[in-house]
């Protein structure tokens, strides 16, 4: 059955009723909107796994921050209250610091560069540390998209236009450092709080990939889209190690295969959306600006060595950039 149709069939009540009959139930959480491609991917994985295990394993999908903030759902997966989580790499950097590097500004040349690094030996030590210290196993990753800036009123064309702008960023030190390097005033908020903060005028701007801007309806709250392309975000998919060990070998294989297949489909969908969404936003009244990207790149790259040097990860940052 096609990806979108099967994902739709495995919505809400059906997922929960399936879980009630399954021998093993896994709760899988994300903060993205239920209409985001990532949430659809999760529902498709749930359908594949339920079918592939003959109903022995059911996955309950919780999107839109239903189980808490980014930090909450990662911590809950560590504790085992939630069994699976997908989040931005920098959020996992709170637990294993080098993960932050995977979401650092202007790191990836393109998606092929990212894909090669994430499949290579550079990841092995980070994954071992996550399993050993925080009992979470990485099963795969999603491409969240390329992050761009949007503003409520100000037309930003160079970094100089960022001075004093109240910019919402995720609650991660690296993103705060990026905003400060641009001359903006960082405001760390979970994505569930973002729309309300924009409506109230508590922040002037935000940055996210285009599919997130669309599915969270942020385009309706912002006047300008500034194509800074400052971060390409991989989102690791983690499972609680004890939950993984409880699965029989064939069930693990079904889960891993479903994640690999559906993540590849989701990644292609995100890439396609990135090509069409700027025109769609422009058609609905947003001003789409192609800025002087180099003016954004230089000051951010200048502060990253010191930031990653403090967490002893500068060598890894350099290795990824050179890969």
N, C-alpha and C positions, 0 to 999 in steps of 0.2 A: 504494500500500500504506500502511496506517495507520502513524502515527509510531512507536508503541511496538513494533509487530511488525517493521517494517523495521530499527529500531535493534537489536532482539534478533538478527535474522539477520546483521547486520554485526558480530558479536562476534569477539573474539580471532583464531582461526585463519583465518577467512574473510577478515578485513581484511588479514592479513599475506600470505595467498596472492594476494589481489587486487593488493596492492602489488607483489608479485614480477613481475606481468605488465604493470603500468602503465608508460607512458613517463615519468611524473612521479609521485614519491611525496612527500607532505608529512607530516611528523610533527607531531601536535597534542597539546599537553600541558596538564593541569590537575592541581590537587592535590585536588579534591573526590573523594568516594568513587565507585566505578564505578556505584553504584545511584542517585546523585544525578541530578535532572532535567537538570543541565548536561551530565553525561557522556552521558546518553541523547540529548540534542540533538546533541552532537558526532558520535555514531555515526550519527544520522539524516542530518546534513549529509554525512558521508562516503558514505553510501549514495546520496544524491541526486547528488553530484558524480561518483561513479564511473559511475552510470547515465547521467547527463546528458552526460558526455564520452565515452561509449562505451568506458569503461575506460581512457581515456588518463591520467586523474588519479586516484590513490588516496590516501586519507588514513588514516594509522595513528593511532588514538586511544590516548593513554596517560593514564589517570586514576589517582586515588589516590596521587599523588606518585611514580609509577613512574620519572619522569625527574628527580626531585629536589624541593627546596623551592620555594616561591613565587619567591624571588629567583633560584634556580638556573634555573628554566625560562624566566623572562623574559630573563636574561642569555644563555642558550643560544639564544633566538630572535634576540636582537640579533646574536650571533656567527654565526648560521646553522646551528648544529648541530641545533637544533629549528627548524621552519619556522613553526609557529603556536602561540599561547598564548592562554589566557583566564584572567584574574586580576582581583582586586579593584583598583579604580582607585587606591587609596592605594599599592599595591605599585608601580605605574608611576610614582608620585610620587618614587621614589628616582632616577628617570632624568630625568623632566620634572616639576619640583616642582608646578606647578598641578594635575596629575592628582589629587593628594591631596585637593584641595578637593571633588572629586566624591563622596568617601566621608566627608565630615566630619559630625560629629554634628548632628542636628536641622537639616539643611540643606534637605531636600526636604519640601514640603508633602504630596505624594502622588506616585503613579507618573506621572500626567499631567504634573506639573511637571518631573519628571526626564526624561521622554521628550521634552518640548519643548526643554529646555535642551541635551540631548545631540544633538538634530537641528539645533540652531541655530548661529549664527555664533560664539558663545562658544567653541566647540570648535575652530574652524579653526586658530587660532594654535598651540594645544597639539598638534594633530595634525601640523601642518607641522614643528614643532620635534622631535617624535618621529621623523618620517621623516628629517629632515636630520641630526640628531645621533646617532640610535640606530637608523636604518635599519629601523624598524618602522612598518607602515601599519595604521591602525585600520579594520576591515571591518564592525564592528557592536558590539553589546553585549548582555549578558544581565542580567536582573534577578535578583540573587542572593537577594533577600528583605530583610526588616527584621530587624535584629539585636536580640536580647534577652539578658538575663542569666540564667544558671543558677548555682546554688550547691550545694555538697555538703551543708551542714548549716544555714547561717544563713538565716532568713526575712528577706529584705530588703524593707522597705516604703517607706523614704525614703533619701535619700543618706546620712544620718547612720549608717545601718546598714552602710555600706560601709567604715567606718573599719578599717584594718589588714587588710582582706580581700586575700588573694593572688589576683589576677585575671589569668588568662591573656589576653593580647591578641596580635594579629599584631605582627611585628617592624617596626613603623612608628611614627615619632615622634608622629604625631597620636593614635594609639590609646593610647600611653603617657601622653601629656598628658591625655587624657580620663580614664583610670583615676586618675591623680594628682589631678585636679580633684575627683574623687569621694571622695578620701581613701583609696583602695585602694592596694595595692602591686602595680604592674604587673609581670608576668612574660611577657616576649616569647618566644613559642614558635611554631614552625611547626605547622600543624594535624596533621601526621603524628605529632608528639610529644605531642599533647594528651591522648589517652586514657591513655597510660602515666603522664603527670604527675598526672592526676586519681586514678588507682588508687594511686599511690605517696604521695598526699597532698602532693605538691610544690606544688600550687596548690589553692585552695579553690573557685574559681569560673571561669567562662569566659563568653564572649558570642559568639553566632552566630545566623544566621537559623534559623527553625524547621526547614526542610527539611534543613539541614546537621546540626542536632542529631539529627534522626531517622535520616538515612542514615549518620551516623558513630556512631550508637548511644550518644550522649552522655547521652540521657535515662536510660539504665540506670546511669549513674555519678553522677547529680546528683539531689538531692531536691526542689529548688525551682526553678520557672520563674518569673522576674520579668519582666513584660511592659513593659520600659523603652522599647522601640521607639526606640532611640537613634540608629541609623544605617540608612538605606536604601542598599543597596550596588549600584551598577552595576559590571559586570565587562566592561571592554573586550576585544574579540577582535582580536588583533594578528597580522599575518603579516610575516615577514621580507621586506624590500623586494626583495632580489635574487630570492627565491623567487617573489614576485608578478610581477616583470618576466619571469621565465622562462615564465610561463603565457601561452598564446595568448589573444587578446581574448575568444573565445567561452568559454574555460575560466574566465577571470576572472569573466565574467558569470554563469556557472553557480554558481561558488563564492559570489559576493555574493548571488545570489538565494536560494540554499539557506540561507545564514546568516540572511538577513532573515526567511525563512519559518519556519525551525525555532526561531529565537530568540523570535519572537512566540509560538509554541506553548509553548515552555518558560516564558516569562514568565507566560503565563496559568496554566500548571500550578503554578508557584510561588505565585501569588496564591491559587489554590484551596487549596493545601496549608496556607497560612497561616491560612485560615479553619477548617480541621478539626483541625489538629495539637494545639492547646491541649487540646481535649476528649479527644483520644486519649492525650496524656501524662497527663492527670488520671485517666483510666480505668486506667492502668497504675501509679498510685501517686504521681505527682508532685503536689506542692502548687503550684497555679497562683495567682500573686499579681498583682493589679493595683495597682501602687505609685503613689506621688505623683510622677508623671512630671516635674512642674515643678521639683521639688527636684533632679532629675538634670539637667534642661535648663539651668537658670540658671548653675551654676558652669562647665559646659563651654563654653557660648557666651561666657562672660566671658574665657576663655583663648584662644579661637580667633583674635581679631584680632592679638594679639601673635605667635602661632605663624605665621600666614600673612603677617604683616608682615615677618618675617625672610626669607621666600622671595619677597618682592615680589608676593604674590598676594592681598593683602587686598582690592584693588579688585575682582578677579574674584569672590571670595567674596561680597562685598556685592552685586554685579551678579546673581549666581545667586539669592541670597536674595530679591532684589527682582523677579525675572523673573515 
